Amino acid sequence: MSAPDPVIIPGACYKFTVHSAEEAVALIREKLGAQARVLSVRSVEAGGLLRFFRAPRLEVVAQIDAPPVPNPASLDEPAAEPAEPIEVKPKSRFNTTPTPASLTELLRRSGLTETALNRLQAGPNWNELNRLPLHRALAETSRLLREQAETRPTRPLLFRAAFLGAPGVGRTTALCKWLSVEVFRRARMGHVVTVEFDRPNPTGPLPVFCEALGVPLAHFPCETQPAVPGGFVYFDLPGLSPRRPADNAPLAAWLDREQITERVLVLNAAYDRASLRDGYAAGRDLGATHLVFTHLDEVPQWGKLWDYLFDESLEPLFLATGPSLTGDCEEDVSGALARRTLPDN
């Protein structure tokens, strides 16, 4: 059912959203008449992935001038011949003919960093990708990114692992999520150890959550080896310092003394890129072997995370995509990034 024609009021403004200048002219003449004039034209892009494939539309604002007030002195003069109506054309500084976006431009819009783009452009398939239709080129780029991110050898299941991260990144919540995966999905058992040094280590929901799962929780000093065959031991450590490496010396010394070689670095994906790099560098200095990103539900574009997946020394463990302690845990990290940044078909 089409919308009713607007009630024409002299001096009022009317807004139309159209695909082209020609459509705007035809619509304005039909709805408002030949004497309407265009006040403004602006380009409006579609949202989400549709902006990659749909040309921008035009938002046109037009007005019908109020009729002029007659001059009393001229009432006795003969009326002038009416002028020929002038065709109304939108006056816009925008190019109303959409220019097809390049593959590089679309990848930048998806959030990929220049580092990831340079990696793709240096590959042997880049020229071939640019000759494909854009939808196929994006799908092929998605496949290539996943392929490059999954070149590292797969590590065995975690056995004795410490969870590391700066205060506020969601380190303890990430540990709770991983515990739920171990207990509910893999039916593994073990225990958790909390550790404190010269800084306090708030346990948050960990004690209640461990009790609900039936996972023993101990405070160091205590047994740091698995208590059941094939079981796990996970360590909740105090927050590390991203910008003062000397403050992390007690953490490094304790990890080495207890011979804990599996070290999970937790990063808040909602942080800016500089903060992410600082946290990542601090984790690398502490010998991190695995990587977890949290707060993905607060991040509109995930493309910046591809850079960290190309580092073969750290294996992505999972993405925390929400606040739930027993869910919102995506283990197919490269697949999830590909789905959120580029179409896969």
SULGI-V190756 format. One record per backbone hydrogen bond with DSSP energy under -0.5 kcal/mol. NH is the residue of the N-H (numbers start at 1). CO is the residue of the C=O. E is the energy in kcal/mol with one decimal. If there is no record, write none. Layout:
nh={NH	NH}
co={CO	CO}
e={E	E}
//
This chain:
nh={8	11	12	14	16	18	18	24	25	26	27	28	29	30	31	32	33	33	36	37	39	40	42	44	50	51	52	53	53	54	57	58	59	60	60	61	62	62	63	64	65	72	74	75	77	92	96	98	100	106	107	108	109	110	111	112	117	118	119	120	121	122	123	126	129	130	131	131	132	132	136	137	138	139	140	141	142	143	144	145	146	147	148	149	150	151	161	162	163	164	164	167	169	174	175	176	177	178	179	180	181	182	183	184	185	185	186	188	191	192	193	194	195	197	206	209	210	211	212	213	214	215	216	216	218	220	231	232	233	234	235	236	237	237	240	242	247	248	249	252	253	254	255	256	257	258	259	260	261	262	263	264	265	265	266	267	267	269	269	271	276	277	278	279	280	281	282	283	284	285	286	287	288	289	290	291	292	293	294	296	298	299	300	303	305	306	307	308	309	309	310	310	311	312	314	315	316	317	318	319	320	321	321	322	330	331	333	336	337	338	339	340	341	342}
co={6	64	9	62	60	16	58	20	21	22	23	24	25	26	27	28	28	29	33	63	61	61	59	57	47	48	49	49	50	50	44	18	42	16	58	40	14	60	37	12	63	70	71	72	74	90	94	96	98	102	103	104	105	106	108	107	113	114	115	116	117	118	120	123	125	126	127	128	128	129	133	133	134	135	136	137	138	139	140	141	142	143	144	145	146	148	233	262	235	162	264	240	166	170	171	172	173	174	175	176	177	178	179	180	180	181	181	182	232	216	234	218	236	199	203	205	206	207	208	209	210	210	190	214	192	194	228	189	159	191	161	193	163	235	165	240	244	245	246	248	249	250	251	252	253	254	256	255	259	160	261	162	263	290	164	265	292	267	294	268	272	273	274	275	276	277	278	279	280	281	282	284	283	263	263	315	265	318	267	320	295	296	298	110	302	303	304	305	305	306	306	307	308	310	311	289	314	291	291	330	293	319	328	328	319	329	331	332	333	334	335	336	337	338}
e={-0.6	-4.5	-2.3	-3.0	-2.9	-0.5	-2.7	-1.8	-2.4	-2.2	-2.5	-2.6	-2.4	-2.0	-2.7	-2.9	-1.1	-0.6	-1.3	-2.7	-3.2	-1.5	-1.7	-3.1	-0.9	-1.5	-2.0	-0.5	-1.0	-2.4	-2.8	-3.2	-3.0	-3.3	-0.7	-2.4	-3.0	-0.5	-2.7	-1.3	-0.6	-0.6	-1.8	-1.5	-0.8	-0.8	-0.8	-0.8	-0.5	-2.1	-2.2	-2.1	-2.2	-1.5	-1.6	-1.7	-2.3	-2.8	-1.8	-2.0	-3.0	-1.5	-1.4	-1.1	-2.5	-1.9	-0.7	-0.9	-0.5	-1.4	-0.5	-2.7	-2.7	-1.6	-2.5	-2.3	-2.3	-1.8	-2.3	-2.6	-2.0	-2.3	-2.5	-2.1	-1.1	-0.9	-1.8	-2.2	-2.7	-0.6	-3.5	-0.5	-1.6	-2.4	-1.9	-2.2	-2.4	-2.3	-2.4	-2.1	-1.8	-2.5	-2.6	-2.5	-0.6	-1.5	-1.5	-2.7	-1.9	-2.5	-2.7	-2.5	-2.2	-1.0	-2.2	-2.6	-2.9	-2.0	-2.1	-2.0	-1.2	-2.6	-0.6	-0.6	-2.9	-2.7	-2.2	-1.2	-2.0	-1.7	-2.2	-2.7	-1.1	-0.8	-1.4	-0.6	-1.7	-1.5	-1.4	-2.4	-2.7	-2.3	-2.5	-2.2	-2.5	-2.4	-0.9	-2.4	-0.9	-1.0	-0.7	-3.2	-0.6	-2.7	-2.8	-0.5	-2.8	-0.8	-2.0	-1.8	-2.3	-2.5	-2.2	-2.5	-2.6	-2.6	-2.3	-2.1	-2.4	-2.2	-1.2	-1.8	-2.2	-3.0	-1.9	-2.1	-2.6	-1.4	-2.5	-2.2	-1.7	-1.4	-0.6	-0.6	-2.1	-1.5	-0.7	-1.0	-0.9	-0.8	-0.9	-0.6	-0.8	-0.8	-1.1	-2.5	-0.5	-3.7	-0.8	-2.3	-3.4	-0.9	-2.2	-0.6	-2.8	-0.7	-1.8	-2.4	-2.3	-2.3	-2.2	-1.8	-1.5	-2.6}
//
